């Protein structure tokens, strides 16, 4: 799955190149709000790096932002609140006290930039700060759950399409990296492929 989503991100960037020469294409601008849903792959390493675990789940959320149109290009800011149900558990060989991690709410704020590929279709990239609510647990139930909020970096890219009226659709890949969550848990990575529907003002 990682290779697939990475290939999608590269393809999105390659498709965007010809659009640079089409000055008549106008990039989107203004405020927007939207909803999104899709797939999330969660990968977690132990604090000592000895074992890892992964899980697949759905992710869904809401987003809002503002784009400044610069003719055929645009720059913007964006915020997002999403949640997923990814739950991982390390192998029995792991000797740490807490051997599992649940992922919950995710928060993102960052910048994005792109340009029109054809009339009504734009390609973009994004990067920014993200935070992840986590809950470390022990499968034996002998310890209390440990709640943490981990900080990280998110980057990604996608395509957005103008739909009838003020509606627009998106298809996007993004990766988020969270370092040293705490306790027996080390780094965590999420890979997401989401589709979105938005309203532009």
C-alpha positions as CSV (number, residue, x, y, z in Angstrom):
1,X,0.0,0.0,0.0
2,X,2.9,2.4,0.8
3,X,4.3,2.0,-2.7
4,X,0.8,2.6,-4.2
5,X,0.2,5.8,-2.4
6,X,3.7,7.1,-3.0
7,X,3.3,6.4,-6.7
8,X,0.0,8.4,-6.6
9,X,1.8,11.4,-5.1
10,X,4.6,11.2,-7.7
11,X,2.0,10.9,-10.6
12,X,0.1,13.9,-9.3
13,X,3.3,16.0,-9.4
14,X,4.1,14.8,-12.9
15,X,0.6,15.6,-14.2
16,X,0.9,19.1,-12.8
17,X,4.0,20.0,-14.9
18,X,2.3,20.6,-18.3
19,X,-0.2,22.9,-16.6
20,X,2.5,25.5,-15.9
21,X,2.5,26.4,-19.6
22,X,-1.2,27.0,-19.7
23,X,-1.5,30.5,-18.5
24,X,-5.2,30.7,-19.5
25,X,-6.1,28.2,-16.7
26,X,-7.2,30.0,-13.6
27,X,-6.4,28.5,-10.2
28,X,-9.0,28.4,-7.4
29,X,-9.2,31.1,-4.8
30,X,-11.2,32.1,-1.7
31,X,-12.4,30.5,1.5
32,X,-13.6,26.9,1.6
33,X,-14.9,24.2,3.9
34,X,-15.2,20.5,3.3
35,X,-15.5,17.0,4.6
36,X,-13.2,14.0,3.8
37,X,-13.0,10.3,4.3
38,X,-10.7,7.5,3.2
39,X,-8.0,4.9,4.2
40,X,-5.3,5.1,6.8
41,X,-2.3,2.9,7.3
42,X,-0.7,3.2,10.8
43,X,2.8,2.0,11.5
44,X,4.3,2.1,15.1
45,X,7.7,1.2,16.4
46,X,8.6,0.4,20.0
47,X,10.7,2.9,21.9
48,X,13.8,0.6,21.7
49,X,13.3,-0.1,18.0
50,X,13.1,-3.8,18.5
51,X,9.6,-4.5,17.2
52,X,6.9,-2.8,15.1
53,X,3.2,-3.1,14.4
54,X,0.8,-1.8,11.8
55,X,-3.0,-1.5,11.3
56,X,-5.4,-0.4,8.7
57,X,-8.5,1.7,9.4
58,X,-10.9,4.3,8.0
59,X,-10.2,8.1,8.5
60,X,-12.7,10.9,8.3
61,X,-12.8,14.6,9.2
62,X,-13.5,18.2,8.3
63,X,-11.2,20.8,6.7
64,X,-11.2,24.6,6.1
65,X,-8.9,27.1,4.6
66,X,-8.1,30.0,2.3
67,X,-6.4,30.0,-1.1
68,X,-5.0,33.1,-2.8
69,X,-5.3,32.9,-6.6
70,X,-2.2,34.1,-8.5
71,X,-3.6,33.6,-12.0
72,X,-2.7,30.0,-13.0
73,X,-1.2,29.3,-9.6
74,X,-2.3,29.6,-6.0
75,X,-1.0,29.5,-2.4
76,X,-3.0,28.9,0.7
77,X,-3.4,27.9,4.4
78,X,-5.4,25.0,5.6
79,X,-6.6,23.4,8.9
80,X,-8.0,20.0,9.5
81,X,-9.6,17.9,12.3
82,X,-9.9,14.2,11.6
83,X,-10.1,10.9,13.5
84,X,-9.4,7.2,12.8
85,X,-9.7,3.9,14.6
86,X,-6.2,2.4,14.1
87,X,-5.2,0.1,16.9
88,X,-1.8,-1.7,16.9
89,X,-0.3,-4.3,19.2
90,X,3.4,-5.5,19.4
91,X,4.3,-9.2,19.1
92,X,4.4,-11.3,22.3
93,X,8.2,-11.1,22.2
94,X,8.1,-7.5,23.2
95,X,9.1,-7.0,26.8
96,X,7.7,-3.5,27.5
97,X,5.0,-2.7,29.9
98,X,2.5,-1.2,27.3
99,X,2.4,-3.3,24.1
100,X,-0.3,-1.5,22.2
101,X,-1.3,1.8,20.8
102,X,-4.6,3.3,19.7
103,X,-4.7,6.3,17.3
104,X,-7.5,8.8,17.7
105,X,-7.9,12.5,16.8
106,X,-5.5,14.2,14.4
107,X,-5.0,18.0,14.0
108,X,-3.3,19.7,11.2
109,X,-2.4,23.3,10.1
110,X,-0.2,24.0,7.2
111,X,0.4,25.6,3.8
112,X,-0.4,24.4,0.3
113,X,0.5,25.6,-3.2
114,X,-0.4,24.5,-6.7
115,X,-1.5,25.4,-10.1
116,X,-4.2,24.8,-12.7
117,X,-3.6,21.7,-14.9
118,X,-6.7,22.2,-17.1
119,X,-9.7,24.5,-16.7
120,X,-11.4,23.2,-13.5
121,X,-8.6,20.8,-12.4
122,X,-5.7,21.8,-10.1
123,X,-2.8,19.9,-8.7
124,X,-1.2,20.9,-5.3
125,X,1.3,20.0,-2.6
126,X,1.0,20.6,1.1
127,X,3.2,20.6,4.3
128,X,2.6,21.6,7.9
129,X,2.4,20.8,11.6
130,X,0.2,17.9,12.8
131,X,-0.6,16.4,16.2
132,X,-2.0,12.9,17.1
133,X,-3.9,11.8,20.1
134,X,-2.8,8.4,21.2
135,X,-3.6,5.9,23.9
136,X,-0.9,3.3,24.9
137,X,-2.3,0.2,26.6
138,X,-1.2,-3.2,27.9
139,X,-3.1,-6.2,26.4
140,X,-3.0,-7.9,29.8
141,X,-4.9,-5.0,31.3
142,X,-2.5,-4.7,34.3
143,X,-1.6,-1.1,33.7
144,X,-3.7,2.1,33.2
145,X,-3.9,3.5,29.7
146,X,-1.5,6.2,28.9
147,X,-2.8,9.2,26.9
148,X,-0.4,11.3,24.9
149,X,-0.5,14.0,22.2
150,X,2.4,13.6,19.8
151,X,3.6,16.3,17.4
152,X,4.8,15.7,13.9
153,X,5.1,16.8,10.3
154,X,2.7,16.1,7.5
155,X,3.3,16.4,3.7
156,X,1.3,15.3,0.7
157,X,-0.3,16.3,-2.5
158,X,-3.4,15.8,-4.7
159,X,-5.8,16.9,-7.3
160,X,-8.9,19.0,-6.9
161,X,-11.7,19.3,-9.4
162,X,-14.3,22.0,-9.8
163,X,-17.9,20.6,-9.6
164,X,-21.2,22.3,-10.5
165,X,-21.8,25.5,-8.6
166,X,-19.5,26.2,-5.7
167,X,-18.7,22.5,-5.0
168,X,-15.3,20.9,-5.5
169,X,-13.9,17.5,-5.1
170,X,-10.4,16.3,-4.0
171,X,-8.3,13.1,-4.1
172,X,-5.3,13.4,-1.8
173,X,-2.4,11.4,-0.4
174,X,-0.5,12.5,2.7
175,X,2.0,11.1,5.2
176,X,2.4,12.1,8.8
177,X,5.4,11.3,10.9
178,X,5.3,11.5,14.8
179,X,8.6,11.1,16.7
180,X,9.0,9.5,20.1
181,X,5.4,9.2,21.3
182,X,6.5,8.3,24.8
183,X,6.7,5.4,27.3
184,X,7.3,2.1,25.5
185,X,6.2,3.6,22.2
186,X,8.7,5.2,19.7
187,X,7.8,6.7,16.3
188,X,4.5,6.4,14.5
189,X,3.7,7.0,10.8
190,X,0.4,7.4,9.1
191,X,-0.2,7.1,5.3
192,X,-3.6,8.3,4.2
193,X,-5.5,8.4,0.9
194,X,-8.7,10.4,1.2
195,X,-11.4,11.8,-1.0
196,X,-13.1,15.1,-0.1
197,X,-16.1,17.2,-1.0
198,X,-15.9,21.0,-0.3
199,X,-17.8,24.2,-0.7
200,X,-15.9,27.3,-1.9
201,X,-17.1,30.9,-1.1
